[in-house]
Amino acid sequence: MGYTKLIRKSRRNKTIALKRVKTIQRLSAKPVIKKVDVEAIKAEFAAK
């Protein structure tokens, strides 16, 4: 048999690889830590 390119298999392999990369990025992503003024929050609760 001659050389035939399996386009469907190639596309499937690429999508599986991309899916794996995306899930790894999603799981390893860290949320942005915002600087919180704890004293201001305590004062706000004390005022209520």
Phi and psi in radians as a Rosetta constraint file:
Dihedral C 1 N 2 CA 2 C 2 CIRCULARHARMONIC -1.473 0.35
Dihedral N 2 CA 2 C 2 N 3 CIRCULARHARMONIC -3.081 0.35
Dihedral C 2 N 3 CA 3 C 3 CIRCULARHARMONIC -1.437 0.35
Dihedral N 3 CA 3 C 3 N 4 CIRCULARHARMONIC 2.104 0.35
Dihedral C 3 N 4 CA 4 C 4 CIRCULARHARMONIC -2.241 0.35
Dihedral N 4 CA 4 C 4 N 5 CIRCULARHARMONIC 2.377 0.35
Dihedral C 4 N 5 CA 5 C 5 CIRCULARHARMONIC -1.584 0.35
Dihedral N 5 CA 5 C 5 N 6 CIRCULARHARMONIC 2.160 0.35
Dihedral C 5 N 6 CA 6 C 6 CIRCULARHARMONIC -1.521 0.35
Dihedral N 6 CA 6 C 6 N 7 CIRCULARHARMONIC 1.662 0.35
Dihedral C 6 N 7 CA 7 C 7 CIRCULARHARMONIC -1.169 0.35
Dihedral N 7 CA 7 C 7 N 8 CIRCULARHARMONIC -0.686 0.35
Dihedral C 7 N 8 CA 8 C 8 CIRCULARHARMONIC -1.119 0.35
Dihedral N 8 CA 8 C 8 N 9 CIRCULARHARMONIC -0.771 0.35
Dihedral C 8 N 9 CA 9 C 9 CIRCULARHARMONIC -1.148 0.35
Dihedral N 9 CA 9 C 9 N 10 CIRCULARHARMONIC -0.690 0.35
Dihedral C 9 N 10 CA 10 C 10 CIRCULARHARMONIC -1.076 0.35
Dihedral N 10 CA 10 C 10 N 11 CIRCULARHARMONIC -0.784 0.35
Dihedral C 10 N 11 CA 11 C 11 CIRCULARHARMONIC -1.107 0.35
Dihedral N 11 CA 11 C 11 N 12 CIRCULARHARMONIC -0.729 0.35
Dihedral C 11 N 12 CA 12 C 12 CIRCULARHARMONIC -1.121 0.35
Dihedral N 12 CA 12 C 12 N 13 CIRCULARHARMONIC -0.741 0.35
Dihedral C 12 N 13 CA 13 C 13 CIRCULARHARMONIC -1.086 0.35
Dihedral N 13 CA 13 C 13 N 14 CIRCULARHARMONIC -0.694 0.35
Dihedral C 13 N 14 CA 14 C 14 CIRCULARHARMONIC -1.162 0.35
Dihedral N 14 CA 14 C 14 N 15 CIRCULARHARMONIC -0.725 0.35
Dihedral C 14 N 15 CA 15 C 15 CIRCULARHARMONIC -1.194 0.35
Dihedral N 15 CA 15 C 15 N 16 CIRCULARHARMONIC -0.640 0.35
Dihedral C 15 N 16 CA 16 C 16 CIRCULARHARMONIC -1.130 0.35
Dihedral N 16 CA 16 C 16 N 17 CIRCULARHARMONIC -0.738 0.35
Dihedral C 16 N 17 CA 17 C 17 CIRCULARHARMONIC -1.125 0.35
Dihedral N 17 CA 17 C 17 N 18 CIRCULARHARMONIC -0.753 0.35
Dihedral C 17 N 18 CA 18 C 18 CIRCULARHARMONIC -1.122 0.35
Dihedral N 18 CA 18 C 18 N 19 CIRCULARHARMONIC -0.685 0.35
Dihedral C 18 N 19 CA 19 C 19 CIRCULARHARMONIC -1.095 0.35
Dihedral N 19 CA 19 C 19 N 20 CIRCULARHARMONIC -0.727 0.35
Dihedral C 19 N 20 CA 20 C 20 CIRCULARHARMONIC -1.104 0.35
Dihedral N 20 CA 20 C 20 N 21 CIRCULARHARMONIC -0.749 0.35
Dihedral C 20 N 21 CA 21 C 21 CIRCULARHARMONIC -1.097 0.35
Dihedral N 21 CA 21 C 21 N 22 CIRCULARHARMONIC -0.764 0.35
Dihedral C 21 N 22 CA 22 C 22 CIRCULARHARMONIC -1.116 0.35
Dihedral N 22 CA 22 C 22 N 23 CIRCULARHARMONIC -0.719 0.35
Dihedral C 22 N 23 CA 23 C 23 CIRCULARHARMONIC -1.184 0.35
Dihedral N 23 CA 23 C 23 N 24 CIRCULARHARMONIC -0.662 0.35
Dihedral C 23 N 24 CA 24 C 24 CIRCULARHARMONIC -1.116 0.35
Dihedral N 24 CA 24 C 24 N 25 CIRCULARHARMONIC -0.748 0.35
Dihedral C 24 N 25 CA 25 C 25 CIRCULARHARMONIC -1.115 0.35
Dihedral N 25 CA 25 C 25 N 26 CIRCULARHARMONIC -0.695 0.35
Dihedral C 25 N 26 CA 26 C 26 CIRCULARHARMONIC -1.160 0.35
Dihedral N 26 CA 26 C 26 N 27 CIRCULARHARMONIC -0.708 0.35
Dihedral C 26 N 27 CA 27 C 27 CIRCULARHARMONIC -1.310 0.35
Dihedral N 27 CA 27 C 27 N 28 CIRCULARHARMONIC -0.524 0.35
Dihedral C 27 N 28 CA 28 C 28 CIRCULARHARMONIC -1.621 0.35
Dihedral N 28 CA 28 C 28 N 29 CIRCULARHARMONIC -0.044 0.35
Dihedral C 28 N 29 CA 29 C 29 CIRCULARHARMONIC -1.245 0.35
Dihedral N 29 CA 29 C 29 N 30 CIRCULARHARMONIC 2.377 0.35
Dihedral C 29 N 30 CA 30 C 30 CIRCULARHARMONIC -1.825 0.35
Dihedral N 30 CA 30 C 30 N 31 CIRCULARHARMONIC 2.434 0.35
Dihedral C 30 N 31 CA 31 C 31 CIRCULARHARMONIC -1.215 0.35
Dihedral N 31 CA 31 C 31 N 32 CIRCULARHARMONIC 2.668 0.35
Dihedral C 31 N 32 CA 32 C 32 CIRCULARHARMONIC -1.252 0.35
Dihedral N 32 CA 32 C 32 N 33 CIRCULARHARMONIC 2.195 0.35
Dihedral C 32 N 33 CA 33 C 33 CIRCULARHARMONIC -1.531 0.35
Dihedral N 33 CA 33 C 33 N 34 CIRCULARHARMONIC 2.035 0.35
Dihedral C 33 N 34 CA 34 C 34 CIRCULARHARMONIC -1.606 0.35
Dihedral N 34 CA 34 C 34 N 35 CIRCULARHARMONIC 2.521 0.35
Dihedral C 34 N 35 CA 35 C 35 CIRCULARHARMONIC -1.372 0.35
Dihedral N 35 CA 35 C 35 N 36 CIRCULARHARMONIC 2.147 0.35
Dihedral C 35 N 36 CA 36 C 36 CIRCULARHARMONIC -1.984 0.35
Dihedral N 36 CA 36 C 36 N 37 CIRCULARHARMONIC 2.324 0.35
Dihedral C 36 N 37 CA 37 C 37 CIRCULARHARMONIC -1.534 0.35
Dihedral N 37 CA 37 C 37 N 38 CIRCULARHARMONIC 1.776 0.35
Dihedral C 37 N 38 CA 38 C 38 CIRCULARHARMONIC -1.176 0.35
Dihedral N 38 CA 38 C 38 N 39 CIRCULARHARMONIC -0.688 0.35
Dihedral C 38 N 39 CA 39 C 39 CIRCULARHARMONIC -1.111 0.35
Dihedral N 39 CA 39 C 39 N 40 CIRCULARHARMONIC -0.669 0.35
Dihedral C 39 N 40 CA 40 C 40 CIRCULARHARMONIC -1.147 0.35
Dihedral N 40 CA 40 C 40 N 41 CIRCULARHARMONIC -0.654 0.35
Dihedral C 40 N 41 CA 41 C 41 CIRCULARHARMONIC -1.181 0.35
Dihedral N 41 CA 41 C 41 N 42 CIRCULARHARMONIC -0.725 0.35
Dihedral C 41 N 42 CA 42 C 42 CIRCULARHARMONIC -1.090 0.35
Dihedral N 42 CA 42 C 42 N 43 CIRCULARHARMONIC -0.728 0.35
Dihedral C 42 N 43 CA 43 C 43 CIRCULARHARMONIC -1.132 0.35
Dihedral N 43 CA 43 C 43 N 44 CIRCULARHARMONIC -0.650 0.35
Dihedral C 43 N 44 CA 44 C 44 CIRCULARHARMONIC -1.146 0.35
Dihedral N 44 CA 44 C 44 N 45 CIRCULARHARMONIC -0.714 0.35
Dihedral C 44 N 45 CA 45 C 45 CIRCULARHARMONIC -1.207 0.35
Dihedral N 45 CA 45 C 45 N 46 CIRCULARHARMONIC -0.627 0.35
Dihedral C 45 N 46 CA 46 C 46 CIRCULARHARMONIC -1.166 0.35
Dihedral N 46 CA 46 C 46 N 47 CIRCULARHARMONIC -0.565 0.35
Dihedral C 46 N 47 CA 47 C 47 CIRCULARHARMONIC -1.220 0.35
Dihedral N 47 CA 47 C 47 N 48 CIRCULARHARMONIC -0.493 0.35
